[in-house]
């Protein structure tokens, strides 16, 4: 019988795993330098946790099961419900603002396609307990910092910003009833995945005339650069809901990330729990799904039994991000760990000394490898060390040790006691 990995999942061989580790390590490093603390939770939760946030309809999208005690559980499809549960349980004991990040693996029972698998890893960055635009801007700032670390600039990715209350105002003015708002948001969220004919049909089912659908479509297709909120205000003749965007616009400029950002009222994020600012990060040509998305969810912690607590967060998945980086030639070529030193034996007597020298170097904190081959042909052994991308080779013969720097070709005798000191790289390199 031949076995394969389940559909929608991935095997990580050494090169793929090295890239994955590099990606997750960079997520972690960037988040920490922005003052976020790492958390995680269980890989499965009670099914009701996801129903509370997303309703009964979410069940068909989950891998769920009943345990031996008759409890209904589900493998986590996202991290936000776990975060909300954790904060709700401990809210009174946590310092404010709460700045947490996580890098969980997640599973969804959906059809695999480009940019979306059944299992993926995600970077979640959240700030809770702060209701000012500083929090929204800081979440975007940490995401953009990471993207820049990966070589992506404003010519490669765009942060598209909107506000749910602005879109609600526009829909209401066009004639969408309050009870149809969530349906309208869901329709807008799926707009780019639908034909124009199907979108128009769905919009008319909300009570909009064809002319009003066209008008709304035009408004949502228009983009406004950062620093141009007044133009947006004049275009839609609205004041109050734009106050938050005024404050956000100021913070985006202050954090130095406004070049990445634009206002796009077609962004609504269909999920019901968003309450204000929403955003998505897209590859500039629009050929991929969103690299990341998020927004304000000021009522969610209360929904899970906690206090009223303003919150804003962002999620970035590894699948679309890797596609974008690969397409732009930005996947690092050398992410596999590189050995500092490779130990070879030029004689049978030297071969007996190899384990002791290797163990000594490893105890000193050096990434050390050695040859498992029985040959004493030094040329072949040096080619093996070069193939492993080692920086140094230790050659053990009948007497003294020789240390060879592979790049420069420099070679000299060395005593075992001074070997680690002679390796001109930090311990642990």
Secondary structure, 3 states (H helix, E strand, C coil): CCCCCCCCCCCCCHHHHHHHHHHHHHHHHHHHHCCCEECCCCCEEEHHHHHHHHCHHHHHHCCEEECCCCCEEEECCCCHHHHHHHHHHHHHHCCCCEEEEECCEEECCCCCECCECCEEEEEEEEEECCCCHHHHHHHHHHHHHHHHHCCCCCCCEEEEEEEHHHHHHHHHHHCCCHHHHHHHHHHHHCHHHCCHHHHHHHHHHCCCCHHHHHHHHHHHHCEEECCCHHHHHHHHCCCCCHHHHHHHHHHHHHCCCHHHEEEECCCCCCCCCCCCEEEEEEECCCCCCCCEEEEECCCHHHHCCCCCCCEEEEEEEHHHHHHHHHHCCCCCCCCCCCCCEEEEECCHHHHHHHHHHHHHHHHCCCCEEECCCCCCCHHHHHHHHHHCCCCEEEEECCCCEEEEECCCCCEEEECHHHHHHHCCCCCCC
